[in-house]
Amino acid sequence: MNQNIDLLDIEHITCSDTLDSYDSFIVGSGIWISGVHPKILEFLQAGRKKLADRLLATFIVCGTEGRSGMERELIDSYLSRLHSPLKEVPPLSKVLGGRLVVEKLSEQDRKALEMFYTTYLNSQLHSWDRTDPLKAELLGKDIMHLHGNTFNAVS
């Protein structure tokens, strides 16, 4: 986006201080076994009124590619969950590809994913990378086009 932005970790912020400190937000969540990060949902719910005119865009990062109707429905359900605390869906909302690095998983997460892979995907758990920097860059360009070149922060 060619802007100075602040990348805020949802695990280390307070909603009220953050909402009071910035005029604009882009909110994203990785999708994991339980879906959208619960603290992202808490932030959106707590800031619902203030975010109504300050939320520029949302995105999710997930491994679901959206090639089939079932995968598109799954992506739509993730986005619906992300937007559920909001009064309105922001004008920009995207899905960005994710990645899984088996070696970086906790023992608990690895076991849960191994069970998921064997039970539902009928395959072995393996690392994969579906990130696409171009999609993220295009989201930034869309935000700049839609909202102009001035905003204070990205979360």
For each residue, the residues with C-beta under 8 A, 3 or more apart:
1: 5 140 141 143 144 154
2:
3: 144 149 151 154
4:
5: 1 153 154
6: 22 153 154 155
7: 154 155
8: 12 13 18 153 155
9: 12 13
10: 13 37 39 40 43 155
11: 39
12: 8 9
13: 8 9 10 17 18 43 155
14: 17 18
15: 18 19 42 43 46 47
16: 19 20 46
17: 13 14 20 21
18: 8 13 14 15 21 22 43 47 155
19: 15 16 22 47 50 51
20: 16 17
21: 17 18 153
22: 6 18 19 25 54 152 153 155
23: 54 151 152 153
24: 54 55 56 147 151 152 153 154
25: 22 51 54 55 56 153 154 155
26: 55 56 57 58 59 143 154 155
27: 40 43 44 55 57 58 59 82 155
28: 40 58 59 60 61 96
29: 36 37 40 59 60 61 82
30: 37 60 61 62 98
31: 35 36 60 61 62 63 64 78 98
32: 35 37
33: 109 112 113 116
34: 38
35: 31 32 78 81
36: 29 31 40 41 60 78 81 82
37: 10 29 30 32 40 41
38: 34 41 42
39: 10 11 42 43
40: 10 27 28 29 36 37 43 44 82
41: 36 37 38 44 45 81 82 84 85
42: 15 38 39 45 46
43: 10 13 15 18 27 39 40 46 47
44: 27 40 41 47 48 51 82 85 86
45: 41 42 48 85
46: 15 16 42 43
47: 15 18 19 43 44 50 51
48: 44 45 51 52 85 86 87
49: 52 87
50: 19 47 54
51: 19 25 44 47 48 54 55 86
52: 48 49 55 86 87 88
53:
54: 22 23 24 25 50 51
55: 24 25 26 27 51 52 58 86 90
56: 24 25 26 90 92 143 146 147 151
57: 26 27 90 91 92 93 94 139 142 143
58: 26 27 28 55 79 82 83 89 90 92 93 94
59: 26 27 28 29 93 94 95 96 139
60: 28 29 30 31 36 75 78 79 82 94 95 96
61: 28 29 30 31 96 97 98
62: 30 31 75 78 95 97 98
63: 31 97 98 99 100 128 130
64: 31 71 74 75 78 95
65: 71 97 130
66: 71 72 75 95
67: 71
68: 71 72
69: 72 73
70: 73 74
71: 64 65 66 67 68 74 75
72: 66 68 69 75 76
73: 69 70 76 77
74: 64 70 71 77 78
75: 60 62 64 66 71 72 78 79 95
76: 72 73 79 80
77: 73 74 80 81
78: 31 35 36 60 62 64 74 75 81 82 95
79: 58 60 75 76 82 83 93 95
80: 76 77 83 84
81: 35 36 41 77 78 84
82: 27 29 36 40 41 44 58 60 78 79 93
83: 58 79 80 86 89 90 93
84: 41 80 81
85: 41 44 45 48
86: 44 48 51 52 55 83 89 90
87: 48 49 52
88: 52
89: 58 83 86 93
90: 55 56 57 58 83 86 93
91: 57 146
92: 56 57 58 139 142 143 146
93: 57 58 59 79 82 83 89 90
94: 57 58 59 60 135 139 142
95: 59 60 62 64 66 75 78 79
96: 28 59 60 61 131 132 135 136 139
97: 61 62 63 65 129 130 131 132 135
98: 30 31 61 62 63 130 131
99: 63 127 128 129 130 131
100: 63 105 113 127 128 129
101: 104 105 127
102: 105 110 113 125 126 127
103: 127
104: 101
105: 100 101 102 109 110 113
106: 109 110
107: 110 111
108: 111 112
109: 33 105 106 112 113
110: 102 105 106 107 113 114 125
111: 107 108 114 115
112: 33 108 109 115 116
113: 33 100 102 105 109 110 116 117 125
114: 110 111 117 118 125
115: 111 112 118 119
116: 33 112 113 119 120 121
117: 113 114 120 121 123 124 125
118: 114 115 121 122 123 124 125
119: 115 116
120: 116 117
121: 116 117 118
122: 118
123: 117 118 126
124: 117 118
125: 102 110 113 114 117 118
126: 102 123
127: 99 100 101 102 103
128: 63 99 100
129: 97 99 100
130: 63 65 97 98 99
131: 96 97 98 99
132: 96 97 135 136
133: 136 137
134: 137 138
135: 94 96 97 132 138 139
136: 96 132 133 139 140
137: 133 134 140 141
138: 134 135 141 142
139: 57 59 92 94 96 135 136 142 143
140: 1 136 137 143 144
141: 1 137 138 144 145
142: 57 92 94 138 139 145 146
143: 1 26 56 57 92 139 140 146 147
144: 1 3 140 141 147 148 149
145: 141 142
146: 56 91 92 142 143
147: 24 56 143 144 151
148: 144 151
149: 3 144
150:
151: 3 23 24 56 147 148 154
152: 22 23 24
153: 5 6 8 21 22 23 24 25
154: 1 3 5 6 7 24 25 26 151
155: 6 7 8 10 13 18 22 25 26 27
